[in-house]
Amino acid sequence: MKIKELFTDGRLISKIQERLPSLFYLAELESSRAGKVGMEVGSIREKIIIALLIYKFGKNNVETDIPITQSEVDVRVYNEPISIKTITAKQLRGIKLSWTVDAEQAFKFGQSYFPNLDMLLVQVNWNDVGWFYLFPRDVQVEIFNTIGPQKYIQLPKAGTNPRGVEISAQGLRLLAGHSGSFKFPINWLRKRIEYNPYERWVELWQKD
């Protein structure tokens, strides 16, 4: 499992701890309007993590052109599928397995779901400590089988606006605390950045 080298390379860990807060802050500035961060921030964060994988493993070993039919796969590293999740929260919760907004489809997904790929998770916790996790597939499978799908998966409540299928808080706690998972802390401090999301596009328009 080559992806675990992100969590065993001391120099790279230090670089991630130093730079990821600034890069994720840029992602927020890029996707903000009138002081509110838009949903597209998740896609920008994902690109930042994929760029990290390319930096570490080389572009020839990182496949980014993933068919849309492979909904859980965000990237492949040495042909191994990886799911990338990011969340802004003090506690681990709300990690989506499926973003379907149809209650019936969410139920079907929950009935058929089984962990089948490694997961990278970044917990953003501004002005405090968060974590960068790797949950290997075999660890997910172990916990899924131990507590069962009913406790591992959280389906949207009937009669509410469905916002997707999530890993339960219990499942996430067990994943984060498992000896087979990998993690390191990140101090999420914002360093003020002067940023204009339109500037680069204006510069391109100004080119002859």
C-alpha positions, 0 to 999 in steps of 0.5 A, a space after each residue: 500500500 504505497 499511499 501509507 508513505 504519506 504517513 511514514 515520510 517525516 519530511 513530507 509530514 512536516 511539509 503537509 503540516 506547514 502548508 496544507 492550512 494555507 492551501 486550504 485557506 486559499 481554497 476557501 477564498 477561491 470559493 467564497 462569496 460575500 464572506 460565505 464559503 460555497 460547496 465547491 470548496 470540497 472539489 478544490 480541496 480534493 484537487 489540492 490533495 491529489 496534487 500532493 499525491 502527484 508531488 509525492 508519487 509522480 504524475 505517471 503513478 497517479 491517475 486522475 481521469 476517473 470515469 464518473 461511473 466510479 462514484 467513490 473513486 477520486 484518484 488511483 495511486 499505482 492503480 490502487 483506488 483511493 477515496 478522498 474526504 475533507 470536513 470542517 468540524 471539531 468532531 469527526 462526523 458527517 463524512 458522506 459515502 453518497 451525496 444522493 438526495 433521493 431517499 429511495 436511492 440513499 436506502 438502496 445505497 445503504 443496503 448494498 454498500 461495502 468498503 472497497 477502497 482506501 480512504 484519505 480523510 482531512 479533518 479541518 479544525 480552524 484555530 485548533 488541531 485537526 488530523 490527516 487520516 488514512 483508513 485502509 480498506 481492511 480496517 474499514 472492512 473489519 469495523 464494518 463487519 464488527 458493528 454491522 452495516 446498521 451501526 456503520 452507516 447512517 441513512 437520512 431520517 425519513 421525512 427530512 431533506 435527505 443529504 446523503 448517506 454517511 459513516 456513523 459517528 461510532 464508525 468514524 471513532 473506531 476508524 480513527 482509533 484503530 491501530 491499523 489506521 494512519 494519522 498525524 495532527 495539523 495545527 489549523 492556523 490561518 495566516 492572512 492572505 491577500 487574494 483576489 479570485 478574479 485577478 488571474 483571469 483579468 491578467 489572462 484577458 489583458 494578454 495580447 
